[in-house]
């Protein structure tokens, strides 16, 4: 089993991880600074949701809207990248395949937390940045919803414009069935994904597994890869 190399992104967060900043907007530098660089290969699964949530900073809502949801908004220079919206703290699910639990606050559809007041309904957490690339940035972030999460690989050019994005790992619970995608990104930028499902009460059955793969080219485009 290929394990996540935890140490690089837990303890080296003060290391400078940016490429040449000459033509990059300041707000984009603040966004990518939230993503620590890791060594490859790296595995993304339910095991590491809690680790990323604990050790990495949540992404400020204004940066989510600008660089994840691609809204055309102005970002002030003094934006605080340590900002954590209180409503997102209350809406976070405790996700664990072995013992799935849900905060009681998630069971209540509070009228105060409307989409008009809080346009970002899900929580986004910075996970990691791909190493060894010079033409683009490859970032992975967690999108956490109610009884679900997604690891999304998002590539950007040096001006912060989206090149490509792809969900590469996930977990959701629906009708007592757990469906999970586990991803491994190797040193050649090949992404291997295993998809499987099981009943909450049962053990995982390998016969229900399916495999797919993607690759990231030198310009940051993500496409299907034939093994």
BELBEL-V554463 format. One line per field, one symbol per residue. ss: DSSP state (h for helix, s for strand, l for the rest). A space follows every 50 residues. Layout:
BEGIN
ss=???
END
This chain:
BEGIN
ss=lllllhhhhhhllllllllllllllhhhhhhhllllsllllssslhhhhh hhhhhllsllhhhhhhhhlllllllllllllllllhhhhhllllllllll lllhhhhlllllllllllllllssssssslllllllsssssssssllsss sssssslllllsssssssssssssllsssssssssllllssssssssssl lllllhhhlssssssslllllssslll
END
